[in-house]
Every structure is written in C-alpha cells, then in structure tokens.
C-alpha cells in the first residue's frame, strides 16, 4: 500500500470514528420527571412528584 493510500484510509477511519462518537452524544439519555423527582428527594406518586412540605409538580 502506498503512502497516499494509507493516509486516505487513515483519514476515512478517523472520520468514521468521529461520526460514531457524535451520533452517541446526540442521543444522550434524558432524565424523566420521575427520576428528577426522586433525585431531588421527592416521592413519585402516580404521575406527580410529592415533596415533604406538601409541594409538588
């Protein structure tokens, strides 16, 4: 394999690798309302977040 062909193949592989990383980053998981509620110390109750003190969302 000549030098130019190896450089082209290396560039192609690098571009494909970067494209794969970008795709995974674009589909990062998003926390649900239930996860956010539990993370902040609330209790999830049938579609709403119950917090101590009576506040909810």
C-alpha positions as CSV (number, residue, x, y, z in Angstrom):
1,X,0.0,0.0,0.0
2,X,1.5,3.3,-0.9
3,X,1.8,6.3,1.5
4,X,-1.1,8.3,-0.1
5,X,-3.5,5.4,0.1
6,X,-2.6,4.7,3.8
7,X,-3.1,8.4,4.6
8,X,-6.5,8.4,2.9
9,X,-7.6,5.2,4.6
10,X,-6.5,6.6,8.0
11,X,-8.4,9.8,7.4
12,X,-11.5,7.8,6.4
13,X,-11.3,5.7,9.6
14,X,-10.8,8.8,11.7
15,X,-13.8,10.5,10.2
16,X,-16.0,7.4,10.7
17,X,-14.9,7.1,14.3
18,X,-15.7,10.8,15.0
19,X,-19.1,10.4,13.3
20,X,-19.9,7.4,15.6
21,X,-19.0,9.5,18.7
22,X,-21.1,12.4,17.6
23,X,-24.1,10.1,17.0
24,X,-23.9,8.6,20.5
25,X,-23.6,12.1,22.0
26,X,-26.7,13.3,20.1
27,X,-28.8,10.6,21.7
28,X,-27.7,11.0,25.3
29,X,-30.4,9.9,27.7
30,X,-32.7,12.5,29.2
31,X,-33.9,12.2,32.8
32,X,-37.6,11.6,33.2
33,X,-39.8,13.6,35.6
34,X,-39.8,10.7,37.9
35,X,-36.0,10.4,38.0
36,X,-35.7,14.2,38.6
37,X,-38.3,14.0,41.4
38,X,-36.5,11.1,43.2
39,X,-33.1,12.7,42.7
40,X,-34.3,15.9,44.4
41,X,-35.7,14.0,47.4
42,X,-39.3,13.7,46.4
43,X,-41.6,10.7,46.1
44,X,-43.2,9.8,42.8
45,X,-47.0,9.2,43.1
46,X,-49.0,8.2,40.1
47,X,-47.8,10.9,37.7
48,X,-46.8,13.7,40.1
49,X,-43.9,14.5,42.5
50,X,-44.7,14.7,46.2
51,X,-42.2,16.5,48.3
52,X,-42.1,16.9,52.1
53,X,-43.8,20.1,53.0
54,X,-46.7,19.4,50.6
55,X,-45.3,21.0,47.4
56,X,-45.5,19.0,44.2
57,X,-45.3,19.3,40.5
